[in-house]
């Protein structure tokens, strides 16, 4: 009797056997004595060997970049140029990072210190004299999210010897916060319906919370909103680190999270920033070195801010094991979901990568290592005024050739007393251009009930208008970047321009 194709009976020997979770045996591959407690990429480790393995990966990813110049053949003492800031989100990765930083560099754990050189060896001294933990609360960007600031504060205070700096996501639109870190700016808004992104000065009367929600609600897609929140949080932390004279910023991005970030970033058009997603050397345009009254002894501005992800070789499973065995409290990160919104690229990528890691644990590491070998094509033409990352030369022209364009039917905006800055798009990277102007065929849902969305008057982050207002000029200079500024001309100025072409009354 013949059998259907869908119900064929095959010999068990002909089927591909499923690969075992571990390669050889259940004994630890390192000590070869103790029974294993955890399987990491098909390798079995006991608890006693897992702890030094974790710390080795952590220190290997961090310590070579502590000194101003990377370590050569001979290892030297760790001497950072400034303080340390930890970007804390409350998730599992940042919780593990906070614990490791405290155990090794704040209050060294004697159980983890090696016997080489003795416990009083300079290598075992406190590296950073001042350690700051910065947390950005994003609950105000959502309608049904709880504020976790107090819980995060309790976690940080439990360790001691570390300062806690809480921020809120609306600080990105708060002029008073910008002034509190010693800077000045002009609040601006833009027209997202115009691809040139004309900018005008934001009228007074809006609170930072209203400006933030107006900015988020005006963005065209759910992916753009999530990307914008990530960018706002990151830049807030970077400027906070700069204000506190930090030379290093460490983030708790695990191997799994880094793979998600790389794939989703490339899918969204951020392939030129692959290098910055792994490690970054960041300098502000308005660094202290350009200010005449800046102290000469300040070396932090000279060397910039080094952004490091020390957990980039440690997967989510390893972070979970460390959290369990060390008895750490994980506050957790709530989902970034708006009512009626569909999942964005980031959410879909995360679901795919996490599911892939369960059955193929080595694939996540392969993704990160492969992306680490990529070299972006093209040169850098400047720095994006929104995300503070490099801008690829010719990205705007390339985008104009491959994008569907619409002809502008509206008239040119009337020039009032406030200066109008044209062509902000030319000072944005490709990712930020996509965030502001790439619209879906389906309109995005309104994230806030009873909220009036006006894309033609979208508030911008405060650092975009960080340059002083031009005094009667036509160019706004900011660290080498130039914006074309339009202002109403007086009748006398108009006459001077065309005086050579006027006919006399004679």
ABEGO torsion letter per residue (X at the ends): XBBBAAABBBBAAABBBBBBABAABABBAAAGABBBABBBGGBBBBAAAAAAAAAAAAAAAAAAAABABBBBABBBBBBBABBBBBBBAGBAAAAAAAAAAAAAAABBBAAABBABGEAABAAABBABABBBBBBBBAAAABABBBBAAAAAAAAAAAAEGBBBBBBBAAAAABAAAAAAAGBBBBBBBBBAABAAGBBBBBBBGBBAAAAAAAAAAABABAAAAAAAAAAAAAAAAAAAAAAAGBABBBBABBAAAAAAAAAAAAAAGAAAAAAAAABBBBBBABBAAABAABBAABAAAAAEBBBBBAAAABBAAAAAAAAAAAGBBBAEBBBBBBBGBBBBAAAAAAAAAAAAAAABAAAAAAAAAAAAABBBBEBBAEBBAAAGBBBBBGAAAAAAAABBBBBBABBBBBBBABBBBBGAAAABBAAAAAAAABBBABBBBBABBGBBBBAABBBBBAAAAABBBBBGBABBBBGGBBBBBBBBBBAAAAAAAAAAABBBAX
